[in-house]
C-alpha cells in the first residue's frame, strides 16, 4: 500500500527527529498519556542545540526534566497548567503560565494566536488505512497535530486505539520514531473518611438520568464510589479515569438518557491504569472528541441534567472560588472548570448543576492547619469562579447553595459548612463586613 512506503520514508531515530526543533520554536507536547517520552528525552539530551524553546502542554505525567534550572537558557515553559514537575519553574521566574479555558485552546491554534511550530505526540501504529491514533486524547492535542508546522510522532505498539478525534494520517506526519515503552499510568489515590463524606453529599445532588463531568483526585473518586447505586447516568467529561470506568462497570452508567451522543461515553482524555487502557482499546461505547467540542459550553448546555463536579482550593464568604493558585504562587490551572460551570448554567433543560467540592481545611508545610473557607480570597490568588457564577459548594460538613442567594445568605451557608474550629473567626469577619451576626 502507498501509505506503507510513505511511512518507511519518514522513519528516523529520536535523535534525528528532534534536530528539526529550532531555537525560539514553540513546541507543543501531547497532553497526559499522549506525551511521547522517547522524543521528549531526546529533545532534552539535545538541549545545547537550542535557545529559548518554548514548551506548551496541559497536565504532564512525566518528570518534566526540561524545567530544570540548568536548562533555563534552552527551554522555557509557557503552558496551560502547572503540575508537580514544572510548578517551581513557573514560580521562580524561569517559566510562565498561560491562563486559558481548556475549550479555547484548539481555536487559538487554528487562528495562530497560539502558534505551533512543532508538535510532539505519542500514537498507535497505523491501521490498514494508514491512520495512527493519538494515545488516549483528543483534547487540544488533536488540534495541535492539525495546525503544527512540523509534526513528529512517536509510534508505539502499546498505544490503545480509541474511536473519535484521535486519527492522524501517515502522510500528514513529518517524522516518525518507533518505540516500545509502557504507557504512562495514573494510579488512583486512596480515599479517606472526609472525601467519602464529601462524595456522599455530591452524589445526593445527582439525579438518576443525569449526565456527569468530574475532575480527578480523591474527591471525584469518592463521588464515583457514592454514585454506584444510581441508574441511567451518562458521561460527558473532559477526563475519563479509572473511577469513572468503575462506575460504568457498576451498572450505574448506560448513557441511555443523554440528550446528545446518546449511548456513548464522550470524553476528551482517558487517563488511568494499564487495565483501563486495555478496556478503552477498540471500545465501541467510548468516543474521544476534541476539547473544543467536549468542553464547549454550548455543547455542555445541551446535555440532560448536567452535573459538573470539580475541586477548588479556597472559597470566600461571597462565593468567589480560587481553584488554581496559593496566594501569588501558581499551583495548577483553569483547565475546563469554567467551561463546565458556564455550560451547566446555560443548560437547556434548566437542571444543570455546578458543584465545587473541597475539604474544609488544608495542612501547610509548617504544620499549621488553615480553613479553606475564608473571609476573602487570599492576596495574589486567582478568582477562578466569580461569585455570580458560583452554584453549589460542598465540604465534609455539608452543602451550601450560592445561586440566587444574597451576600449575607451566602456567608451564613458557607460558615455552616466550614470546619468548626474556624467558624468563630469567620463569624467575626462576617460581622465586621455586614455589621450583623450571621
C-alpha positions in Angstrom: 0.0 0.0 0.0 1.1 3.5 -0.8 1.0 4.7 2.9 3.5 2.0 3.9 6.1 3.5 1.5 5.4 6.9 2.9 5.7 5.6 6.5 9.1 4.0 5.7 10.4 7.1 4.1 9.6 9.1 7.3 11.2 6.7 9.8 14.2 8.1 11.7 15.8 8.0 15.2 14.6 10.2 18.0 18.0 12.0 17.9 17.4 12.8 14.2 13.8 13.8 14.7 14.5 16.4 17.4 17.1 18.1 15.2 14.1 19.6 13.4 13.3 21.7 16.5 15.0 25.1 16.3 15.8 27.8 18.8 12.8 30.1 19.6 10.3 27.4 18.4 7.0 26.8 20.2 6.9 23.1 20.9 3.5 21.6 21.9 3.5 18.2 23.7 0.6 15.8 23.6 -1.1 16.0 27.0 -1.3 13.3 29.6 -0.7 9.8 28.1 0.0 11.2 24.7 3.2 12.9 25.7 6.0 11.0 23.9 8.7 10.1 26.4 11.3 9.0 23.8 11.0 12.2 21.9 11.0 14.5 25.0 14.0 12.7 26.4 15.9 13.1 23.1 15.0 16.8 23.0 16.3 17.3 26.5 19.5 15.4 25.6 19.9 17.8 22.6 19.4 20.9 24.8 22.7 22.5 23.9 21.5 22.9 20.4 18.6 25.2 21.4 18.0 28.6 22.9 14.6 29.7 24.3 12.5 26.9 23.0 9.0 27.4 24.5 7.2 24.3 25.7 3.4 24.2 26.0 1.2 21.4 27.4 -1.6 20.8 29.8 -1.1 18.1 32.5 2.1 16.2 32.2 2.7 12.8 33.8 6.4 12.9 33.3 9.3 14.2 35.4 9.3 17.4 33.3 13.1 17.4 33.2 13.3 20.3 30.7 12.1 22.6 33.5 15.3 22.0 35.5 17.2 25.2 36.3 20.2 24.1 34.3 18.1 24.3 31.1 16.8 27.9 31.7 18.6 29.2 28.6 17.5 26.3 26.5 13.8 25.7 27.4 11.0 27.9 28.6 7.7 26.5 29.9 4.8 28.8 29.0 2.0 26.4 29.0 -1.6 25.9 30.2 -1.2 24.1 33.5 1.1 23.8 36.5 1.9 20.3 37.7 4.5 18.9 40.2 7.3 18.9 37.6 7.0 22.5 36.3 5.4 24.3 39.3 8.7 25.5 40.7 9.9 26.7 37.3 6.8 28.8 36.8 7.0 30.3 40.3 10.8 31.1 40.4 10.6 33.1 37.2 12.1 30.6 34.7 8.8 29.5 33.3 5.4 31.1 33.0 1.7 30.2 33.0 -0.9 31.0 30.3 -4.4 31.4 31.7 -6.8 30.0 29.2 -10.0 27.9 29.3 -9.4 24.4 28.0 -12.1 24.6 25.4 -10.5 27.6 23.7 -7.1 26.2 23.0 -7.9 24.4 19.7 -9.3 27.5 18.1 -6.3 29.6 19.3 -4.1 27.0 17.5 -6.3 27.4 14.4 -6.2 31.2 14.4 -2.5 31.3 15.0 -2.8 33.3 18.3 -1.1 30.2 19.8 1.4 29.1 17.1 2.5 25.5 17.0 5.9 25.3 15.3 6.5 21.7 16.4 4.1 19.1 17.9 5.4 16.0 19.6 2.9 13.2 20.2 2.6 9.5 21.0 0.4 7.4 18.8 -0.5 3.9 17.7 0.9 2.0 14.7 -1.1 2.8 11.5 -4.2 0.7 10.8 -5.0 -0.8 7.4 -5.9 2.6 6.1 -2.7 4.3 7.2 -4.3 6.0 10.2 -2.4 6.3 13.5 -4.4 7.1 16.7 -3.2 9.5 19.4 -2.7 7.9 22.8 -5.8 8.4 24.8 -6.6 12.0 23.9 -8.4 14.3 21.6 -8.1 17.2 23.9 -6.1 20.1 22.4 -3.6 17.5 21.0 -5.8 16.6 18.1 -5.9 20.3 17.0 -2.1 20.7 17.6 -1.4 17.8 15.2 -3.6 19.5 12.5 -2.0 23.0 12.8 1.6 22.2 13.6 4.2 23.3 11.1 6.2 20.2 11.9 4.6 17.1 13.3 6.8 14.5 14.9 5.1 11.3 16.1 6.4 8.5 18.4 4.7 5.3 17.2 4.3 2.6 19.9 2.6 -0.7 19.7 1.3 -0.4 23.3 -0.9 2.6 22.5 -4.7 1.7 22.7 -6.9 2.6 19.7 -9.9 4.7 20.7 -12.6 6.0 18.3 -13.1 9.7 17.7 -10.8 12.7 17.2 -7.6 10.7 17.5 -6.6 9.9 13.9 -3.5 11.1 12.2 -2.8 10.1 8.6 0.7 8.8 7.9 1.1 11.3 5.0 0.4 14.2 7.4 3.4 13.2 9.7 6.8 14.8 9.0 9.0 12.4 11.1 8.3 9.1 12.7 10.1 7.4 15.6 9.3 3.9 16.7 9.4 2.7 20.3 8.2 0.0 22.6 7.6 1.6 26.0 4.8 1.2 28.7 2.0 3.8 28.5 2.2 6.2 31.4 -0.3 5.4 34.1 -2.2 7.4 36.7 -2.7 5.3 39.9 -5.9 6.1 41.8 -5.3 7.8 45.2 -6.5 6.4 48.5 -9.9 7.8 49.6 -10.2 9.0 53.2 -13.1 9.5 55.6 -13.5 13.2 54.7 -13.5 12.5 51.0 -16.2 9.9 51.4 -18.4 12.3 53.3 -18.0 14.9 50.5 -18.7 12.2 47.9 -22.0 11.3 49.5 -23.1 15.0 49.7 -22.2 15.4 46.0 -24.0 12.2 45.0 -27.1 13.4 46.8 -27.4 16.2 44.3 -27.1 13.9 41.2 -30.4 12.5 40.0 -30.8 9.3 38.1 -30.5 10.0 34.4 -28.0 12.8 34.9 -25.0 13.4 32.7 -21.7 13.7 34.5 -18.5 15.6 34.3 -15.9 15.1 37.0 -12.3 16.0 37.6 -9.6 13.7 39.0 -8.3 13.1 42.5 -9.6 11.7 45.8 -12.8 13.7 45.9 -14.0 12.8 42.4 -13.1 9.2 43.1 -15.2 9.3 46.3 -18.1 10.8 44.3 -18.0 8.0 41.8 -18.0 5.4 44.6 -21.1 7.1 46.1 -22.9 7.1 42.8 -22.8 3.3 42.2 -26.4 2.9 43.3 -27.6 5.4 40.7 -29.0 4.4 37.4 -29.1 5.6 33.8 -26.3 8.0 34.2 -24.4 9.4 31.2 -20.9 10.6 30.9 -19.8 13.8 29.0 -16.5 14.8 30.6 -13.1 16.2 29.7 -11.3 13.3 31.5 -12.2 9.6 31.8 -10.5 8.0 34.8 -10.4 4.6 36.5 -13.1 5.7 39.0 -15.5 6.6 36.1 -14.8 3.3 34.4 -15.6 1.5 37.7 -18.8 3.5 37.8 -19.7 2.2 34.3 -18.9 -1.4 35.4 -21.2 -1.0 38.5 -24.2 -0.7 36.2 -24.9 3.0 37.1 -24.0 4.3 33.6 -25.7 3.3 30.4 -25.8 6.7 28.6 -29.3 5.9 27.6 -30.8 9.3 28.7 -28.1 11.6 27.3 -29.6 14.3 25.1 -26.6 14.3 22.7 -24.2 11.4 21.9 -26.7 9.0 23.3 -25.3 5.6 24.1 -21.7 6.8 24.1 -19.3 7.9 26.8 -18.0 11.2 25.5 -14.6 12.4 26.7 -11.6 14.5 25.6 -9.0 12.5 27.5 -8.6 9.0 29.0 -6.1 8.5 31.7 -5.6 5.7 34.2 -4.0 2.3 34.8 -3.0 -0.3 32.3 -6.2 -2.3 32.9 -8.3 0.7 32.0 -6.3 1.4 28.8 -7.0 -2.2 27.8 -10.7 -1.7 28.4 -10.7 1.5 26.3 -8.9 -0.2 23.4 -11.4 -0.5 20.4 -14.3 0.1 22.8 -17.4 0.9 20.7 -19.1 2.6 23.7 -16.4 5.2 24.2 -15.7 8.2 21.9 -12.9 10.7 22.3 -13.5 14.2 20.9 -11.5 17.4 20.8 -11.8 19.5 23.9 -13.1 22.2 21.5 -16.3 20.1 21.4 -16.4 18.3 24.7 -15.8 21.4 26.8 -17.7 23.9 24.6 -20.2 25.5 27.0 -22.8 25.4 24.2 -22.4 21.7 23.8 -22.3 21.1 27.6 -25.6 23.0 27.9 -27.4 20.6 25.6 -26.8 17.6 28.0 -29.7 16.5 30.1 -29.5 17.1 33.9 -25.8 18.0 33.5 -23.8 17.8 36.8 -20.3 19.1 36.8 -18.2 18.2 39.9 -14.8 19.8 40.3 -12.4 20.7 43.1 -11.2 24.1 44.4 -8.6 25.5 46.7 -10.5 28.1 48.7 -13.9 29.9 48.7 -14.6 33.2 50.3 -17.7 34.2 52.1 -19.2 35.8 49.0 -18.9 32.6 46.9 -15.7 33.5 45.0 -13.6 30.4 44.4 -9.9 30.2 43.7 -9.1 26.9 42.1 -5.6 27.5 40.7 -3.2 29.4 43.0 -2.0 29.7 46.5 -1.5 33.4 47.0 0.8 34.6 44.3 2.1 31.1 43.7 0.6 29.4 40.7 -0.4 25.8 41.7 -2.4 24.3 38.8 -4.6 25.9 36.1 -8.1 26.8 35.0 -8.5 23.6 32.9 -12.1 23.0 32.0 -13.7 24.1 35.2 -15.1 27.4 33.9 -16.2 25.7 30.6 -18.5 23.3 32.5 -19.6 26.0 35.0 -20.8 28.1 32.1 -22.3 25.1 30.3 -24.3 23.9 33.3 -25.6 27.5 34.0 -26.8 27.7 30.4 -28.4 24.2 30.4 -31.4 23.9 28.1 -33.4 21.9 30.5 -32.7 24.3 33.4 -31.4 21.4 35.5 -27.7 21.9 35.2 -25.6 21.9 38.4 -22.1 23.1 39.0 -20.5 21.6 42.2 -17.3 22.7 43.7 -16.1 20.2 46.3 -13.2 20.5 48.8 -12.1 19.5 52.3 -12.8 22.2 54.8 -9.2 22.6 55.8 -5.7 22.3 54.4 -2.4 21.4 56.2 0.5 23.7 55.5 4.2 22.6 55.3 4.9 24.3 58.6 2.3 22.1 60.4 -0.4 24.7 60.6 -4.0 23.9 59.5 -6.0 26.6 57.7 -9.6 27.0 56.7 -10.4 26.7 53.0 -13.4 28.8 53.6 -12.0 32.3 54.1 -13.3 35.8 54.7 -11.7 37.0 51.4 -9.7 35.2 48.7 -6.0 35.4 49.6 -3.8 38.3 48.4 -2.5 37.5 44.9 -4.8 34.5 44.4 -6.8 34.0 41.3 -10.6 34.2 41.3 -11.3 31.3 39.0 -15.1 31.3 39.7 -16.7 34.7 40.3 -19.5 35.0 42.8 -22.2 35.5 40.1 -21.4 32.1 38.7 -21.0 30.1 41.9 -23.6 27.4 42.4 -23.0 24.6 45.0 -20.1 24.5 47.4 -19.5 21.2 49.4 -17.2 20.2 52.2 -17.4 17.2 54.5 -19.7 19.3 56.7 -22.5 19.8 54.1 -23.8 21.7 51.1 -24.0 25.4 50.6 -26.1 26.8 47.7 -24.9 30.1 46.3 -27.2 30.7 43.3 -29.9 33.3 43.9 -28.6 34.0 47.4 -27.7 37.4 48.8 -24.2 38.0 50.2 -25.3 37.6 53.8 -27.2 34.4 52.9 -24.2 33.0 51.2 -21.9 33.9 54.1 -24.2 32.1 56.6 -24.4 29.0 54.4 -20.6 28.9 54.0 -19.9 29.3 57.7 -22.2 26.4 58.3 -20.0 24.0 56.2 -16.7 25.4 57.4 -14.6 23.4 59.9 -15.9 24.0 63.5 -12.5 25.2 64.6 -12.7 28.2 62.3 -16.4 29.2 62.5 -15.9 31.7 65.2 -13.3 33.6 63.2 -15.5 33.5 60.1 -18.4 34.8 62.1 -16.3 37.7 63.4 -15.3 38.5 59.8 -18.9 38.4 58.7 -19.8 40.8 61.5 -17.0 43.2 60.5 -18.3 43.2 56.9 -22.0 43.4 57.4 -22.4 44.8 61.0 -24.7 42.0 62.0 -24.1 38.5 63.3 -24.6 35.6 60.9 
